[in-house]
Amino acid sequence: MIQAPRGTRDVLPSQSGNWQHIEGVMREECRLAGFREVRTPAFEHTELFLRGVGDTTDIVQKEMYTFEDKGGRSITLKPEGTAGAVRLFLEHGLFNEPLPLKLYYLNCPVFRYEAPQAGRFREHHQFGVEAFGAPLPSMDAEIIALGAGIVRRLGLKDLELHLNSIGCPKCRPNYQEALREFLRPRLPKLCGSCNERFSRNPLRILDCKLPSCQEELKGAPVTLDSLCEDCASHFSALKAALERLNVPFVIDTGLVRGLDYYSKTVFEMIATLPDGGHFTTFGGGRYDGLVELIGGPPTAGIGFGLGMERILAVMESQGLFEDEKSDVPMVYIASMGQDAPTAALLLAQELRQSGVSADMDHAGRSLKAQFKYAGRLGSPYVVIIGENELQSGKYTLRNMQTKDESALPPAELIETLKGVRV
């Protein structure tokens, strides 16, 4: 039997309600904050990610799904959402609109070739927000508060916001040199990837997940000690704004994020799981040079990404989902006889047009079997249409919980069900 490729997964009908729930929260929070939805292709020209994400990142070096199309062009399945959003921003001239421009994308497919594990898939989906043309730290605070508000509204517990500043092109070279001086005598003990990063981008070494490399990084200089006046002032104002917004945070000097385009602010919201493990629920930062790097005018930018599957996994581990009932039809129509199925279909359509969810039998089951099926569905009401009902012009409405029954003309039955809340 053909199965789904490794690192992918299906969303079953019993699970889709959970997705719809978190999607609804995200859309509403974005609407309230003035963010508008965009959608970008699942694949882009490879050059976009080489220039935007950075060729020293693990994503570009190890994880991208890249292929040559029939026209000889190098194409890459999207490994993250921001570069595509920047390309959209430039290609459609959105930089000519009043700025700042605040955008979001939902269920953006993301592809990374990595070992599948808890919360990580080779194909997963991201919710992300991007803001262009807002250099002030108040936008950093708004973006972070938006993410924090979403995960808290979803009910996530044991959350901790990690915050850092990695400086800008003006002050980062001084830090990089100080970091190289610290790391140079330790290179023999660092992994091969970290040795490759040493000359090209030593900040990537801080992001290495190997325990042996993390051990060698103890006592390394931190970016906060090398910030220029502008970066230090920006970070100080951001911290003050988050405190005023009652968004608690911890300073994490080891946080650099895994993409080359970040500057100044970087952040992650980390959840502690019941088993003691940790998941990053969302993370991002400022990327003031990215628009210009991809070919646009100098434009400040900041955003974050949130893995949908990861959020679902955290919510499930914390017991935040109830049994899925949102897609259960409110009314199941049981029919008997030659003419009854057509009458049932007509009633079902009229109920649906009135905003009442309804389903019916299409399998020719017996009345007993139809009631059994309605019980398995969990429909709170059943309408019975048989020869007697067709002759009298009144259909039988049964409350499946109380077993009460009443005979009503179709129009009155529809009005009755429109007024019911379950």
Secondary structure, DSSP 8 states (H G I E B T S, - for coil): -----TT-----HHHHHHHHHHHHHHHHHHHHHT-EE----SEEEHHHHHHHT-TTSHIIIII--EEE-TTS-EEEE-S-SHHHHHHHHHHTTGGGSSS-EEEEEEEEEEE--S--BTTB-SEEEEEEEEEES--SHHHHHHHHHHHHHHHHHTT--SEEEEEEE---TTTHHHHHHHHHHHHGGGGGGS-HHHHHHHHH-THHHHT---HHHHHHTTT---GGGG--HHHHHHHHHHHHHHHHTT---EE-TT---S-TT-EEEEEEEEEE-TTS-EEEEEEEEE-TTHHHHTTS----EEEEEEEHHHHHHHHHHTT------TTS-SEEEEE-SSSHHHHHHHHHHHHHHTT--EEE--S---HHHHHHHHHHHT-SEEEEE-HHHHHHT-EEEEETTT--EEEE-HHHHHHHHHT---
